[in-house]
Structures are given as C-alpha cells and as structure tokens.
Amino acid sequence: MKKLSVLLFLFSMISIITFAQRIQVVHGPTTVCAEEADFYNAVVSNGMFYNWNVTNAQSFLPSGNFLDVVWGNYSKY
C-alpha cells in the first residue's frame, strides 16, 4: 500500500508539469531609461506559465504573464 501511495504521488507530480513553449509576443517598451519603471506582458496560452529573467534590471517583479521592471544604470566602459 505504501508503494502504491508513493507511486500515485509521483504520478500526480509528473502529470502537472507543463513543458514551456517559446513566448511569441512580449508587449512593452524596447527603449528604456535608467532608474525608470516599465511594464511588460506576454501572451498567455492556457495552462502555461512564464519564468521571467531580466538582465541589467535594478529590480523586477514578475506576476504570471506580467512583469514590472526598474532598469538599472548600466554603462560599458
């Protein structure tokens, strides 16, 4: 019985995993200013979720298919 419970638990964990697809469209500004906030969103497919990753941000707050970003002061010497 214990093996069956473990097997059912593992099956339930596997069945909820959704393979990510490429985001087709991200809406938001393409020109940004340092230390200013911008808002982005992605088109959502049913049952999908997005893992946002932002480079050169001072801070960012993801929430589902929405993202708030405060851009950092980045300069290359």
Residue pairs with C-beta under 8 A, 6 or more apart in sequence:
18 47
18 48
18 49
20 48
20 49
20 50
20 51
21 45
21 48
23 42
23 43
23 50
24 43
25 42
25 43
26 40
26 41
26 42
27 40
27 41
27 42
28 38
28 39
28 40
28 41
28 67
29 38
32 38
32 69
32 71
33 71
34 71
34 72
34 73
34 74
35 58
35 70
35 71
35 72
35 73
36 70
36 71
37 68
37 69
37 70
37 71
38 68
38 69
38 71
39 66
39 67
39 68
39 69
40 66
40 67
40 69
41 65
41 66
41 67
42 50
42 65
43 65
44 50
44 64
44 65
49 64
50 62
50 64
50 65
51 62
52 60
52 62
52 67
54 60
54 67
54 69
56 71
56 72
56 74
57 69
57 70
57 71
57 72
58 70
58 71
58 72
58 73
59 69
59 70
60 67
60 68
60 69
60 70
61 67
61 68
